[in-house]
């Protein structure tokens, strides 16, 4: 059983969820690192949602007569080579980056969690075959696999989400499978099997509630890597299409003019860096508060 829930199993199955929720909340409140990280991420989410209210400039429309301007009262972060307001593009860029990253991470972690739990529950030939398939996928460098997929299928948010899932699902499966293997031998899982419950019912009622902490930490860690990977794709020209406001694309477009208007490149870099730091702080804080590190070492 995980550090979130160490109470005895009830007659109906896994330990009661409220006890796990209370322990999770207490652990979260005791971790300043997690609270700071979550606060930083929350600020990014809030800014992305309120972008239309925070700036009156169109992040796409350009004005050649105002190109390559430095910071001023009209343009706090200056303008890029096409005369677009840098601050507006940074604010709206958070919408694209966070939207695609959250969608890709949700799908990746959800699919990896289901497959990892199923492998731990079924075991036998299914677990062995899955392990060989995962080894084959993991042997390919992440960025190379992404480039192959986007080159074959084209760019666009849907393709990027699919590519992220292909690259990161195997890693999530391994982490979740390791956590689930510690739960499968428990008495309440054995009792559920004796009652003739289906694999899906056991997964949903007995296993998942006891590895929620691992899944949450994995989501935060995976999200930080996904954000960086998506920005890297945009920087290389395989992500967002111009003139979409995207942090990686902004750096690629303005790097040649960095000595003239440094904020055009530095602003999206700062935004990306703070988001990644916030996600990493949240993941590290939650991991220590919930004891996920000890679970991984034991598995």
C-alpha positions in Angstrom: 0.0 0.0 0.0 1.2 3.5 -0.6 2.2 6.2 1.8 -1.2 7.9 1.2 -3.1 5.1 2.9 -1.8 2.7 5.5 -5.2 1.9 7.2 -6.5 -1.7 7.1 -8.7 -2.6 4.2 -12.4 -2.6 4.7 -14.6 -5.6 4.0 -15.8 -4.1 0.8 -12.3 -3.5 -0.7 -9.6 -0.9 -0.5 -9.3 1.5 2.4 -11.8 4.3 2.5 -11.0 7.2 0.1 -11.7 10.0 2.6 -8.8 8.9 4.8 -6.5 9.0 1.8 -7.8 12.4 0.8 -7.2 13.8 4.3 -3.6 12.4 4.5 -2.9 13.8 1.0 -4.1 17.3 2.0 -2.1 17.2 5.2 1.0 16.2 3.3 0.5 18.9 0.7 0.1 21.6 3.4 3.3 20.5 5.1 5.3 20.9 1.9 6.3 24.5 1.2 8.0 23.4 -2.0 4.9 21.9 -3.4 2.8 24.9 -2.4 5.2 27.3 -4.1 5.3 25.2 -7.2 1.6 24.8 -7.4 1.2 28.6 -6.9 3.6 29.3 -9.8 1.6 26.9 -12.1 -1.7 28.5 -10.9 -0.4 32.0 -11.8 0.5 30.7 -15.3 -2.9 29.2 -15.8 -4.6 32.3 -14.6 -2.6 34.6 -16.8 -3.3 32.3 -19.8 -7.0 32.4 -19.1 -7.1 36.2 -18.6 -4.8 37.0 -21.5 -7.5 39.0 -23.4 -8.1 41.1 -20.4 -4.4 41.7 -19.7 -3.5 43.1 -23.1 -5.4 45.0 -25.8 -2.9 44.0 -28.6 -3.6 41.3 -31.1 -0.8 38.7 -30.7 -1.0 37.8 -34.4 -1.5 41.1 -36.2 1.7 42.8 -37.3 2.7 46.4 -37.9 5.8 47.0 -40.0 6.1 50.6 -38.8 6.5 49.5 -35.2 8.9 46.6 -35.8 11.9 46.0 -33.5 10.9 48.5 -30.8 12.4 48.4 -27.3 10.3 48.4 -24.2 8.1 51.5 -23.8 4.8 52.6 -22.3 2.9 51.3 -25.3 4.8 48.0 -25.6 6.1 47.0 -22.2 8.3 44.2 -23.6 8.8 45.8 -27.0 7.9 44.4 -30.5 9.3 41.7 -32.7 10.6 41.9 -36.2 7.0 41.9 -37.6 5.8 44.7 -35.3 3.8 42.4 -33.0 3.6 43.2 -29.3 5.9 40.8 -27.5 4.1 40.8 -24.2 0.8 40.0 -25.9 2.4 37.0 -27.7 3.9 35.8 -24.4 0.5 36.0 -22.6 -1.3 34.2 -25.4 1.6 31.8 -25.9 0.8 30.4 -22.5 -2.7 29.4 -23.8 -1.2 27.3 -26.6 1.6 25.8 -24.6 -0.5 24.9 -21.5 -3.5 23.7 -23.6 -1.5 21.3 -25.7 0.7 20.2 -22.7 -2.2 19.5 -20.4 -4.0 17.6 -23.1 -0.9 15.5 -24.0 0.0 14.9 -20.3 -3.6 13.9 -19.4 -3.8 11.4 -22.2 -0.3 10.0 -21.6 -0.7 9.6 -17.8 -4.3 8.1 -18.1 -3.3 5.6 -20.8 0.0 4.7 -19.0 -1.8 4.2 -15.7 -4.4 1.9 -17.1 -1.8 -0.2 -19.0 0.6 -0.3 -16.1 -2.1 -1.4 -13.6 -3.4 -4.0 -16.1 0.2 -5.4 -16.5 0.6 -5.6 -12.7 -2.8 -7.4 -12.2 -2.6 -9.8 -15.2 1.1 -10.6 -15.0 2.3 -13.7 -16.9 2.8 -13.6 -20.6 1.0 -10.3 -20.9 3.4 -8.5 -18.6 6.4 -10.1 -20.3 5.2 -9.2 -23.8 4.4 -5.7 -22.7 7.9 -5.3 -21.2 9.6 -6.3 -24.4 7.4 -3.8 -26.4 8.2 -1.0 -24.0 11.9 -1.8 -24.1 11.8 -1.5 -27.9 10.0 1.9 -27.8 12.2 3.3 -25.0 15.4 2.4 -27.0 14.5 5.2 -29.5 15.5 8.7 -28.4 12.5 10.8 -27.5 13.2 13.7 -29.8 14.0 11.4 -32.7 10.7 9.6 -32.3 8.8 12.9 -32.1 10.5 14.2 -35.3 9.6 11.0 -37.2 6.0 11.2 -36.2 5.5 14.8 -37.0 7.3 14.5 -40.3 5.1 11.6 -41.3 1.8 12.9 -40.0 2.4 16.7 -40.2 2.2 19.4 -37.6 -0.8 20.4 -35.5 -1.9 20.0 -31.9 -3.6 16.6 -32.5 -0.4 15.2 -34.0 1.8 16.6 -31.2 -0.5 15.1 -28.5 -0.3 11.7 -30.3 3.5 12.0 -30.6 3.9 12.9 -26.9 1.7 9.9 -26.0 3.8 7.5 -28.0 7.0 8.7 -26.5 6.0 9.0 -22.8 3.4 6.3 -22.3 6.0 3.5 -21.9 7.8 5.5 -19.1 4.5 6.1 -17.3 3.6 2.4 -17.6 6.9 1.4 -15.9 6.4 3.8 -13.0 2.7 2.9 -12.4 3.4 -0.8 -12.8 6.0 -0.6 -10.1 3.6 1.1 -7.8 0.8 -1.3 -8.6 2.9 -4.4 -8.0 3.2 -3.3 -4.3 -0.7 -3.2 -4.1 -1.6 -6.4 -6.0 -0.5 -8.8 -3.2 -2.7 -7.1 -0.6 -5.6 -8.9 1.1 -8.3 -6.7 -0.3 -7.1 -7.3 -3.9 -7.0 -11.1 -3.2 -10.5 -10.9 -1.7 -11.8 -9.0 -4.8 -10.4 -11.7 -7.1 -12.0 -14.4 -4.9 -15.3 -12.7 -5.3 -14.9 -13.0 -9.1 -14.6 -9.2 -9.8 -13.4 -8.2 -13.2 -9.9 -6.9 -13.8 -11.3 -3.4 -14.6 -13.4 -3.4 -11.3 -10.3 -4.4 -9.3 -8.2 -1.8 -11.0 -10.8 1.0 -10.4 -11.9 0.1 -6.8 -8.8 -1.5 -5.3 -5.6 -0.5 -7.1 -6.1 3.0 -8.4 -7.2 4.5 -5.0 -3.9 3.3 -3.5 -1.5 4.6 -6.1 -3.2 8.0 -6.6 -0.2 9.7 -5.0 2.2 8.1 -7.5 0.0 9.1 -10.4 -0.3 12.7 -9.3 3.5 13.1 -8.9 4.0 11.4 -12.2 1.6 13.8 -13.9 3.5 16.9 -12.5 6.9 15.5 -13.5 5.7 14.4 -16.9 4.0 17.8 -17.5 7.3 19.7 -17.1 9.0 17.4 -19.6 6.1 17.7 -22.1 6.2 21.5 -21.9 9.9 21.5 -22.7 9.5 19.0 -25.5 6.6 20.9 -27.2 8.6 24.1 -27.0 11.6 22.3 -28.5 9.5 21.1 -31.4 8.2 24.6 -32.1 11.7 26.0 -32.0 12.8 23.4 -34.5 9.9 24.2 -36.8 7.8 21.0 -36.2 5.4 22.4 -33.6 3.1 25.5 -33.8 2.8 27.1 -37.2 3.5 30.8 -37.6 2.0 33.2 -36.7 0.6 31.1 -33.7 1.8 32.7 -30.4 4.0 30.0 -28.9 7.1 30.4 -26.7 9.3 28.0 -28.6 8.3 29.6 -31.9 8.9 33.1 -30.6 12.5 32.2 -29.6 13.1 30.7 -33.1 11.7 33.8 -34.8 13.6 36.4 -32.8 16.9 34.8 -32.1 18.5 36.5 -35.0 17.5 39.9 -33.6 18.4 39.2 -30.0 21.1 41.9 -29.9 18.5 44.5 -31.1 15.4 43.5 -29.2 16.6 41.0 -26.5 13.2 40.9 -24.8 11.6 39.4 -27.8 13.6 36.2 -27.1 14.1 36.6 -23.3 10.4 37.1 -22.4 9.2 33.7 -23.8 12.3 32.0 -22.3 11.5 33.5 -18.9 7.9 32.4 -19.1 8.9 28.9 -20.1 11.5 28.6 -17.4 9.2 29.8 -14.6 6.5 27.3 -15.7 8.9 24.4 -15.8 10.5 25.4 -12.4 7.0 25.6 -10.9 6.1 22.1 -12.2 9.3 20.6 -11.0 8.9 22.2 -7.5 5.3 20.8 -7.4 6.5 17.4 -8.4 9.4 17.3 -5.9 7.3 18.7 -3.1 4.5 16.2 -3.6 7.0 13.4 -4.0 8.6 14.1 -0.6 5.3 14.9 1.2 3.6 11.7 0.0 6.6 9.4 0.2 6.6 8.5 -3.4 10.4 8.3 -3.5 10.4 5.5 -1.0 7.7 3.7 -3.0 9.8 3.8 -6.1 12.9 2.6 -4.3 11.0 -0.3 -2.9 9.6 -1.3 -6.3 
